[in-house]
Amino acid sequence: MLVPAKVVQTCEFREYIPAMSGIDDTQFRRPGLRAILYARNSHDRTRRGISVNDQFAEMRPVAAREMWPIVGEFRDVGMSATRHARKPRDEFAAMMEAVRSGAGDVLMTWESARAQRDLAVYVALRDLCHDTKTLWWYTGELYDLTLRSHRNRTALDAVRDEDAGEGIREGVLRTVRQRAERGEPHGRIPFGYRRIYHSDTGKLIAQIPDDALPTAEFAFEALANPKAPIVREIVRRIAARQSAYSIAQDLNRRGIPTPFRNARGWDIIQVVRTASNPAYIGMRVHQGKVIGKATWEPLLKDDDVTAWWQASAIIADPTRKTHRDNAVKHLLSGLAFCGAPGCGEYLRMRHPRNAFCYTCIAAFHVAMAEHLLDDYVEAAVLERLERPDAADAFLNASNDDDVVQAALAEISEKQAKLEEARALATKGTLSLTSLAAMEAAWMPEIEAARERARRSSIPPVLEQLVGPNAREVWGGLTIPERRQALRAIVTVTVNPTGKGARSIRPGRVTLDWLTPGAPRRRPGPLSGPGANA
């Protein structure tokens, strides 16, 4: 931002010697030029690079000695200037606008690379300084970009700066890849973990769950409020088919910090990412793909690993409900279907004349009072769950971690291949006919793998319900939990009837009991009733 200028008398800096100049810079002394200062540094975890404050500390005495009043200072901290930068440099843009407006006569940067490591940006800055006749000072030299020789010199520096940036990036990527291949941690510490470093060398020793206790091997101070239990809780609740929205709301009510300390608190995305992060079961991910086992201790063990695979299958299922299920106050809203020929749409709650009723969302084909349909379905479901064969009927899915893991791996592999093929088609190196053939072959296989993963997971709430205590358990469940159970075992369809019907006549409501892991399907076009309850 622009700051008030403070003109400092030259005599205060008689002993100043430019640290970077190596030349007698009195040759370009031109007092009275208004100076705009810009400083930048990129991410520097080692803290060996020169800081933004250090850059200003180098430039301000030069401006003071040359009697250049400083009219503006701009800084970008932790920002890349290469063409691979992910975030815009807001202060750089503001500096360019200040130059464009004629606010200054000379732009000062500690070195040319502080302004840019991208030739395209250099060209924009060069043209701007040329058009506005703004001088550019860096590394102890002053450049007038209206002069051919100065444009040539700064262009050579810009080429070197961009190449240096590319070299740094290649080195970083190489290090990241090598660490990934060895299964070592890199980058941000996963939520619920902590890292132990050597007290003398600062070298990373281990990455462990943050609720781990000190051992003879690792001596450290235990944390007062570890986050690892929160991760385990989230995974278990997703595996129990609680909605990500309801979990996020609960965590916010309890004041649980988010993984990135977001001021807005937990949201659906953060809950889903936490529940499905392979790092928690000791797997190393590189560029979005699991590439092998990690060297760190898994945060999830034993039954929690099973819960993680179940949660991953639920998250990967494209048919899962993503609306705010905890906010649903009506048992069958969005669950029951309209059985009118050619319809098959969901029923939603409406309340004409203060009487709640389920109504077809398409064209009012069917309508039924809430209490009538809820009571009918609950009675039929509880009677079915209390039968001796209920366990065989509803709890016969494999619940096999290996099956789920293999299915998810197949999904990830084939989706990656499809994305690669689509990218090639976009570039024109793969024909649209070939892409269509690949999609036709792989999409059914991906759906089949998703179905295998889903069939291998049993909702824990259903395991509690099956048996002679079904009514007692049902009475203690919330509406979202009851809806989870209904999704797993039955498809409810309400069929049309004559006007004025105030009771449930035979054939009015169809209950199709689902086999273990089977998908809920809408009534097909022009279909009739299924198996009546």
C-alpha positions as CSV (number, residue, x, y, z in Angstrom):
1,M,0.0,0.0,0.0
2,L,1.1,3.6,-0.4
3,V,2.6,5.1,2.7
4,P,3.5,8.7,3.6
5,A,7.0,9.6,2.5
6,K,9.7,10.4,5.0
7,V,12.6,12.2,3.5
8,V,15.8,11.4,5.5
9,Q,18.9,13.7,5.2
10,T,21.8,12.2,3.3
11,C,24.2,12.9,6.1
12,E,22.5,10.4,8.4
13,F,23.9,7.6,6.1
14,R,27.4,8.7,5.3
15,E,28.8,5.3,6.2
16,Y,26.4,3.4,4.1
17,I,28.0,1.1,1.5
18,P,25.6,-0.8,-0.8
19,A,25.9,-4.4,0.1
20,M,25.1,-5.7,-3.4
21,S,26.5,-3.0,-5.7
22,G,30.2,-3.6,-6.3
23,I,30.2,-0.3,-8.2
24,D,30.5,3.4,-7.6
25,D,26.8,4.2,-7.6
26,T,27.3,7.9,-7.2
27,Q,27.4,8.0,-11.0
28,F,23.6,7.9,-11.2
29,R,22.8,10.3,-8.3
30,R,19.6,12.1,-9.3
31,P,18.1,13.7,-6.1
32,G,14.3,14.3,-5.9
33,L,13.1,11.1,-7.6
34,R,10.1,9.6,-6.0
35,A,10.8,6.0,-5.0
36,I,8.4,3.0,-5.0
37,L,9.8,0.0,-3.1
38,Y,8.8,-3.6,-3.7
39,A,10.0,-6.6,-1.7
40,R,9.1,-10.3,-2.0
41,N,10.1,-13.6,-0.7
42,S,8.8,-17.1,-1.4
43,H,8.2,-19.9,1.0
44,D,11.4,-20.4,3.0
45,R,11.0,-23.1,5.6
46,T,14.8,-23.1,6.3
47,R,14.7,-19.4,7.0
48,R,18.0,-18.9,5.2
49,G,16.7,-16.6,2.6
50,I,16.6,-12.9,2.9
51,S,13.4,-11.7,4.4
52,V,11.2,-8.9,3.2
53,N,12.2,-6.7,6.1
54,D,15.9,-7.3,5.2
55,Q,15.2,-6.3,1.6
56,F,13.7,-3.0,2.8
57,A,16.6,-2.5,5.2
58,E,18.9,-2.6,2.2
59,M,16.9,-0.3,0.0
60,R,15.8,2.4,2.4
61,P,19.3,3.7,3.0
62,V,20.0,3.9,-0.7
63,A,16.9,6.0,-1.2
64,A,17.8,8.2,1.7
65,R,21.4,8.8,0.5
66,E,20.3,9.5,-3.0
67,M,17.6,11.8,-1.6
68,W,14.8,9.8,-3.2
69,P,11.7,10.3,-1.0
70,I,9.8,7.0,-0.6
71,V,6.2,7.4,-1.7
72,G,5.1,3.7,-1.4
73,E,6.2,0.4,-0.1
74,F,4.7,-2.9,-1.3
75,R,5.5,-6.4,0.0
76,D,4.5,-10.0,-0.9
77,V,5.4,-12.5,1.8
78,G,5.7,-16.2,1.1
79,M,4.6,-15.7,-2.6
80,S,6.1,-17.4,-5.6
81,A,6.9,-15.3,-8.7
82,T,7.3,-18.1,-11.2
83,R,4.8,-19.2,-13.9
84,H,3.8,-22.0,-11.6
85,A,2.6,-19.7,-8.8
86,R,-0.8,-20.8,-7.5
87,K,-1.8,-17.5,-5.9
88,P,-1.8,-14.0,-7.4
89,R,0.6,-11.4,-5.9
90,D,-1.8,-8.7,-4.8
91,E,0.8,-6.3,-3.6
92,F,2.8,-6.7,-6.9
93,A,-0.4,-5.8,-8.8
94,A,-0.9,-2.8,-6.5
95,M,2.7,-1.7,-7.2
96,M,2.2,-2.0,-10.9
97,E,-0.9,0.2,-10.6
98,A,1.1,2.8,-8.6
99,V,3.7,2.9,-11.4
100,R,1.0,3.1,-14.0
101,S,-0.6,6.0,-12.3
102,G,2.7,8.0,-12.2
103,A,3.0,7.9,-8.4
104,G,6.8,7.3,-8.6
105,D,9.8,8.0,-10.7
106,V,11.9,5.0,-9.7
107,L,11.0,1.4,-8.8
108,M,13.4,-0.2,-6.3
109,T,13.7,-4.0,-5.8
110,W,16.6,-5.7,-4.0
111,E,17.3,-7.8,-7.1
112,S,15.4,-8.4,-10.3
113,A,14.1,-11.8,-9.2
114,R,12.2,-10.1,-6.4
115,A,10.0,-8.6,-9.0
116,Q,9.6,-11.6,-11.3
117,R,10.8,-15.1,-12.2
118,D,8.6,-15.2,-15.3
119,L,9.5,-13.7,-18.6
120,A,6.0,-12.7,-19.4
121,V,5.8,-10.7,-16.2
122,Y,9.2,-9.1,-17.0
123,V,7.9,-8.0,-20.3
124,A,4.8,-6.4,-18.7
125,L,7.0,-4.7,-16.2
126,R,9.5,-3.6,-18.8
127,D,6.8,-2.1,-21.1
128,L,5.2,-0.4,-18.1
129,C,8.5,1.3,-17.1
130,H,9.2,2.2,-20.7
131,D,5.8,3.8,-21.3
132,T,5.8,5.7,-18.0
133,K,9.5,6.5,-18.1
134,T,9.9,5.0,-14.6
135,L,13.5,4.0,-13.7
136,W,14.2,0.6,-12.2
137,W,16.9,0.1,-9.5
138,Y,18.1,-3.2,-8.3
139,T,21.4,-4.8,-7.2
140,G,23.0,-1.4,-6.9
141,E,22.3,-0.3,-10.5
142,L,19.8,2.0,-12.0
143,Y,18.2,1.2,-15.3
144,D,16.4,3.4,-17.8
145,L,14.2,1.0,-19.9
146,T,13.8,3.6,-22.6
147,L,17.4,2.7,-23.5
148,R,18.1,-0.4,-25.7
149,S,21.2,-1.4,-23.8
150,H,19.3,-1.3,-20.4
151,R,16.5,-3.3,-21.8
152,N,19.0,-5.9,-23.1
153,R,20.7,-6.1,-19.7
154,T,17.5,-6.5,-17.7
155,A,16.2,-9.0,-20.2
156,L,19.3,-11.2,-19.7
157,D,18.8,-11.0,-15.9
158,A,15.1,-11.9,-16.4
159,V,16.1,-15.0,-18.4
160,R,18.5,-16.0,-15.7
161,D,15.9,-15.4,-13.0
162,E,13.3,-17.5,-14.7
163,D,15.7,-20.4,-15.3
164,A,16.8,-20.2,-11.6
165,G,13.2,-20.5,-10.6
166,E,12.7,-23.5,-12.8
167,G,15.8,-25.1,-11.4
168,I,14.6,-24.6,-7.8
169,R,11.2,-26.1,-8.7
170,E,12.8,-29.1,-10.4
171,G,14.9,-29.7,-7.3
172,V,11.9,-29.4,-5.0
173,L,9.8,-31.8,-7.1
174,R,12.7,-34.3,-7.2
175,T,13.0,-34.2,-3.4
176,V,9.3,-34.6,-3.0
177,R,9.2,-37.5,-5.4
178,Q,12.1,-39.3,-3.7
179,R,10.6,-38.8,-0.2
180,A,7.3,-40.1,-1.5
181,E,8.9,-43.2,-2.9
182,R,10.6,-43.8,0.5
183,G,7.2,-43.3,2.2
184,E,8.5,-40.3,4.2
185,P,6.3,-37.4,5.2
186,H,6.5,-34.1,3.4
187,G,4.7,-30.8,3.5
188,R,1.9,-29.9,5.9
189,I,1.5,-32.0,9.0
190,P,-1.7,-34.0,8.8
191,F,-4.4,-33.1,11.2
192,G,-4.0,-35.3,14.3
193,Y,-0.3,-35.8,13.9
194,R,2.8,-34.2,15.3
195,R,6.5,-34.3,14.2
196,I,9.5,-35.0,16.4
197,Y,12.7,-33.3,15.4
198,H,16.3,-33.8,16.6
199,S,17.1,-31.2,19.2
200,D,20.6,-30.5,17.8
201,T,20.3,-31.0,14.0
202,G,16.7,-30.1,13.5
203,K,16.3,-33.3,11.3
204,L,12.9,-34.9,11.3
205,I,12.9,-38.1,13.4
206,A,9.3,-39.3,13.3
207,Q,5.7,-38.4,12.6
208,I,3.3,-39.8,15.2
209,P,-0.3,-39.4,16.3
210,D,-0.5,-36.3,18.5
211,D,-2.1,-38.3,21.4
212,A,0.8,-40.7,21.5
213,L,2.6,-41.0,24.9
214,P,6.3,-40.4,25.3
215,T,8.5,-43.5,25.1
216,A,12.1,-44.5,25.7
217,E,12.8,-43.9,22.0
218,F,11.0,-40.5,21.8
219,A,10.9,-38.2,24.7
220,F,8.5,-35.3,24.3
221,E,5.9,-33.4,26.1
222,A,2.3,-34.8,25.7
223,L,-0.2,-32.4,24.2
224,A,-3.1,-31.1,26.3
225,N,-5.6,-31.2,23.5
226,P,-4.7,-33.7,20.9
227,K,-6.6,-33.9,17.6
228,A,-6.1,-37.6,16.8
229,P,-9.2,-38.6,18.8
230,I,-11.2,-36.2,16.6
231,V,-10.0,-37.9,13.4
232,R,-11.0,-41.3,14.8
233,E,-14.4,-39.9,15.8
234,I,-15.0,-38.5,12.3
235,V,-14.1,-41.7,10.6
236,R,-16.4,-43.8,12.9
237,R,-19.3,-41.4,12.4
238,I,-19.0,-41.4,8.6
239,A,-18.8,-45.2,8.7
240,A,-22.0,-45.1,10.7
241,R,-23.5,-43.2,7.8
242,Q,-23.9,-39.9,9.7
243,S,-24.0,-37.0,7.3
244,A,-20.9,-34.9,6.9
245,Y,-23.0,-31.8,7.5
246,S,-24.3,-33.0,10.9
247,I,-20.7,-33.9,11.9
248,A,-19.4,-30.5,10.9
249,Q,-22.2,-28.8,12.8
250,D,-21.5,-30.8,15.9
251,L,-17.7,-30.1,15.8
252,N,-18.4,-26.4,15.4
253,R,-20.7,-26.4,18.4
254,R,-18.0,-28.1,20.5
255,G,-15.4,-25.5,19.4
256,I,-13.1,-28.1,17.8
257,P,-10.4,-26.4,15.7
258,T,-10.3,-27.2,12.0
259,P,-7.3,-28.8,10.2
260,F,-6.4,-25.5,8.6
261,R,-7.7,-23.3,11.5
262,N,-10.4,-21.9,9.2
263,A,-12.2,-19.1,11.0
264,R,-15.5,-20.3,9.4
265,G,-15.2,-23.6,11.2
266,W,-15.8,-27.1,9.9
267,D,-17.7,-27.8,6.7
268,I,-18.7,-30.8,4.6
269,I,-15.5,-30.8,2.5
270,Q,-13.2,-30.8,5.6
271,V,-15.1,-33.6,7.2
272,V,-15.0,-35.7,4.0
273,R,-11.3,-35.1,3.4
274,T,-10.4,-36.0,7.0
275,A,-12.5,-39.2,6.9
276,S,-11.0,-40.4,3.6
277,N,-7.3,-39.4,4.0
278,P,-5.1,-42.6,3.4
279,A,-2.4,-41.1,5.6
280,Y,-4.4,-42.1,8.7
281,I,-4.0,-45.8,7.8
282,G,-0.3,-45.4,7.1
283,M,-0.5,-45.1,3.3
284,R,1.7,-42.6,1.3
285,V,-0.1,-40.4,-1.3
286,H,1.8,-38.7,-4.1
287,Q,0.0,-36.5,-6.6
288,G,-3.4,-37.7,-5.5
289,K,-2.6,-41.4,-5.7
290,V,-1.7,-44.0,-3.1
291,I,1.8,-45.3,-4.0
292,G,2.6,-47.5,-1.0
293,K,3.1,-47.8,2.7
294,A,4.2,-44.8,4.7
295,T,7.0,-44.8,7.3
296,W,4.9,-43.1,10.0
297,E,2.7,-44.8,12.6
298,P,-0.9,-45.2,11.5
299,L,-3.3,-43.0,13.4
300,L,-6.1,-45.6,12.8
301,K,-5.7,-49.2,13.9
302,D,-7.7,-52.4,14.3
303,D,-11.5,-51.6,14.1
304,D,-10.8,-48.0,13.1
305,V,-9.1,-49.3,9.9
306,T,-12.2,-51.2,9.1
307,A,-14.2,-48.1,9.8
308,W,-11.9,-46.1,7.4
309,W,-12.6,-48.5,4.5
310,Q,-16.3,-48.3,5.2
311,A,-16.2,-44.5,5.3
312,S,-14.2,-44.4,2.1
313,A,-16.8,-46.7,0.4
314,I,-19.6,-44.5,1.5
315,I,-17.8,-41.3,0.3
316,A,-17.0,-42.9,-3.1
317,D,-20.6,-44.0,-3.6
318,P,-22.1,-41.5,-6.1
319,T,-25.6,-42.4,-5.0
320,R,-25.0,-41.2,-1.4
321,K,-27.1,-38.4,-0.1
322,T,-25.2,-35.1,0.0
323,H,-28.0,-32.9,1.3
324,R,-28.1,-31.8,5.0
325,D,-29.8,-34.9,6.3
326,N,-29.6,-33.8,9.9
327,A,-31.8,-30.9,9.1
328,V,-34.5,-33.3,7.7
329,K,-37.3,-33.6,10.2
330,H,-39.5,-35.9,8.3
331,L,-38.8,-39.6,8.2
332,L,-39.6,-40.4,4.5
333,S,-39.1,-37.0,2.8
334,G,-36.8,-37.7,-0.1
335,L,-36.8,-41.4,0.6
336,A,-40.2,-42.6,-0.5
337,F,-41.0,-42.7,-4.3
338,C,-44.1,-41.9,-6.4
339,G,-45.5,-45.0,-8.0
340,A,-47.5,-43.3,-10.7
341,P,-46.8,-44.8,-14.2
342,G,-43.9,-43.0,-15.8
343,C,-43.0,-41.0,-12.7
344,G,-40.7,-42.5,-10.0
345,E,-39.9,-39.1,-8.4
346,Y,-39.3,-38.6,-4.7
347,L,-41.9,-37.5,-2.3
348,R,-41.4,-34.3,-0.4
349,M,-43.1,-32.8,2.6
350,R,-45.9,-30.2,2.1
351,H,-48.2,-28.8,4.7
352,P,-51.4,-27.5,3.2
353,R,-53.9,-26.3,5.8
354,N,-51.5,-27.1,8.6
355,A,-51.6,-30.9,7.8
356,F,-48.2,-32.3,6.9
357,C,-48.3,-34.7,4.0
358,Y,-45.9,-36.4,1.6
359,T,-46.5,-35.3,-2.0
360,C,-44.9,-36.2,-5.4
361,I,-42.6,-33.4,-6.4
362,A,-43.3,-33.9,-10.1
363,A,-47.0,-33.4,-10.6
364,F,-48.9,-34.2,-7.4
365,H,-49.6,-37.8,-8.6
366,V,-49.8,-39.0,-5.0
367,A,-50.2,-37.5,-1.6
368,M,-50.4,-39.1,1.9
369,A,-50.6,-37.8,5.4
370,E,-47.3,-37.9,7.2
371,H,-48.5,-39.8,10.2
372,L,-50.3,-42.5,8.1
373,L,-47.2,-43.3,6.0
374,D,-44.7,-43.1,8.8
375,D,-46.7,-45.3,11.1
376,Y,-47.3,-47.8,8.3
377,V,-43.7,-48.0,7.3
378,E,-42.3,-48.1,10.8
379,A,-44.7,-50.9,11.8
380,A,-43.8,-53.0,8.8
381,V,-40.0,-52.4,9.1
382,L,-39.9,-53.2,12.8
383,E,-41.9,-56.4,12.3
384,R,-39.5,-57.5,9.6
385,L,-36.4,-56.7,11.7
386,E,-37.8,-58.8,14.6
387,R,-38.1,-61.9,12.5
388,P,-35.6,-64.8,13.1
389,D,-34.3,-64.6,9.5
390,A,-33.6,-60.8,9.6
391,A,-29.9,-61.2,10.3
392,D,-29.5,-63.5,7.3
393,A,-31.7,-61.1,5.1
394,F,-30.0,-57.8,6.0
395,L,-26.6,-58.5,7.6
396,N,-25.2,-61.0,5.0
397,A,-22.9,-58.5,3.3
398,S,-19.2,-59.6,3.3
399,N,-18.0,-56.5,5.3
400,D,-14.6,-57.5,3.9
401,D,-11.8,-54.8,4.1
402,D,-9.8,-56.5,1.3
403,V,-12.8,-56.4,-1.0
404,V,-13.5,-52.8,-0.3
405,Q,-9.8,-51.9,-0.7
406,A,-9.5,-53.7,-4.0
407,A,-12.7,-52.1,-5.3
408,L,-11.6,-48.6,-4.3
409,A,-8.1,-49.2,-5.9
410,E,-9.8,-50.3,-9.1
411,I,-12.0,-47.2,-9.1
412,S,-9.0,-44.9,-8.6
413,E,-6.9,-46.6,-11.3
414,K,-9.7,-46.5,-13.9
415,Q,-10.8,-43.0,-13.1
416,A,-7.2,-41.8,-13.5
417,K,-6.9,-43.6,-16.9
418,L,-10.2,-41.9,-18.0
419,E,-9.0,-38.5,-16.9
420,E,-5.7,-39.0,-18.8
421,A,-7.6,-40.1,-21.9
422,R,-9.9,-37.1,-21.7
423,A,-6.9,-34.8,-21.4
424,L,-5.3,-36.4,-24.5
425,A,-8.6,-35.9,-26.4
426,T,-8.7,-32.3,-25.4
427,K,-5.2,-31.8,-26.8
428,G,-6.2,-33.6,-30.0
429,T,-3.8,-36.5,-29.6
430,L,-6.7,-39.0,-29.0
431,S,-9.7,-39.2,-31.2
432,L,-13.2,-38.7,-29.8
433,T,-14.1,-42.1,-31.1
434,S,-11.4,-43.8,-29.1
435,L,-12.3,-41.8,-26.0
436,A,-16.0,-42.8,-26.4
437,A,-14.9,-46.5,-26.7
438,M,-12.8,-46.2,-23.5
439,E,-15.6,-44.6,-21.6
440,A,-18.1,-47.3,-22.8
441,A,-15.7,-50.0,-21.6
442,W,-14.5,-48.5,-18.3
443,M,-17.6,-46.7,-16.9
444,P,-19.5,-49.9,-16.3
445,E,-16.5,-51.4,-14.7
446,I,-16.1,-48.4,-12.4
447,E,-19.8,-48.6,-11.4
448,A,-19.4,-52.3,-10.8
449,A,-16.4,-51.7,-8.5
450,R,-18.4,-49.0,-6.6
451,E,-21.2,-51.5,-6.1
452,R,-18.8,-54.1,-4.8
453,A,-17.4,-51.6,-2.3
454,R,-20.9,-50.6,-1.2
455,R,-22.1,-54.2,-0.8
456,S,-19.1,-55.0,1.4
457,S,-20.2,-52.4,4.0
458,I,-22.9,-52.8,6.6
459,P,-24.3,-49.7,8.3
460,P,-23.6,-50.1,12.1
461,V,-27.0,-48.7,12.9
462,L,-28.6,-51.7,11.1
463,E,-26.5,-54.2,13.1
464,Q,-28.0,-52.7,16.2
465,L,-31.6,-52.9,14.9
466,V,-31.7,-56.5,13.8
467,G,-33.2,-58.8,16.5
468,P,-35.9,-58.9,19.2
469,N,-34.9,-55.5,20.6
470,A,-35.6,-53.7,17.3
471,R,-38.4,-51.5,18.8
472,E,-36.4,-50.5,21.8
473,V,-33.4,-49.6,19.6
474,W,-35.6,-47.8,17.1
475,G,-37.1,-45.6,19.8
476,G,-33.6,-44.3,20.8
477,L,-32.6,-43.4,17.2
478,T,-32.6,-39.9,15.7
479,I,-34.5,-39.2,12.5
480,P,-31.2,-39.2,10.5
481,E,-30.3,-42.6,12.0
482,R,-33.7,-44.1,11.2
483,R,-33.4,-42.8,7.6
484,Q,-30.0,-44.5,7.3
485,A,-31.5,-47.8,8.3
486,L,-34.4,-47.4,5.9
487,R,-32.1,-46.7,3.0
488,A,-30.3,-49.9,3.7
489,I,-33.2,-52.3,3.8
490,V,-36.3,-51.0,2.0
491,T,-37.6,-49.0,-0.9
492,V,-40.9,-47.3,-0.2
493,T,-43.3,-46.5,-3.0
494,V,-46.7,-44.8,-2.7
495,N,-49.1,-45.7,-5.5
496,P,-52.0,-43.6,-6.8
497,T,-55.5,-44.2,-5.5
498,G,-59.0,-42.7,-5.8
499,K,-59.8,-39.3,-4.4
500,G,-60.8,-39.0,-0.8
501,A,-58.9,-42.0,0.5
502,R,-58.1,-41.5,4.2
503,S,-56.6,-44.9,4.9
504,I,-54.0,-47.2,3.5
505,R,-55.8,-49.6,1.2
506,P,-54.1,-52.8,-0.1
507,G,-51.6,-52.0,-2.8
508,R,-51.4,-48.3,-1.9
509,V,-47.9,-48.6,-0.4
510,T,-45.3,-51.0,-1.7
511,L,-42.3,-52.1,0.3
512,D,-39.5,-53.7,-1.6
513,W,-37.1,-55.3,0.8
514,L,-33.5,-55.0,-0.3
515,T,-31.0,-57.8,-0.4
516,P,-27.7,-57.2,1.4
517,G,-25.9,-54.3,-0.2
518,A,-28.4,-53.9,-3.0
519,P,-29.1,-50.4,-4.4
520,R,-32.3,-48.6,-3.9
521,R,-33.9,-48.1,-7.3
522,R,-36.7,-45.8,-8.3
523,P,-39.8,-47.3,-9.8
524,G,-39.2,-47.6,-13.5
525,P,-41.3,-45.8,-16.1
526,L,-44.7,-47.3,-16.5
527,S,-44.0,-49.8,-13.8
528,G,-46.6,-51.3,-11.5
529,P,-46.4,-52.0,-7.8
530,G,-43.8,-54.4,-6.4
531,A,-44.1,-56.9,-3.6
532,N,-46.7,-55.6,-1.3
533,A,-46.1,-55.5,2.4
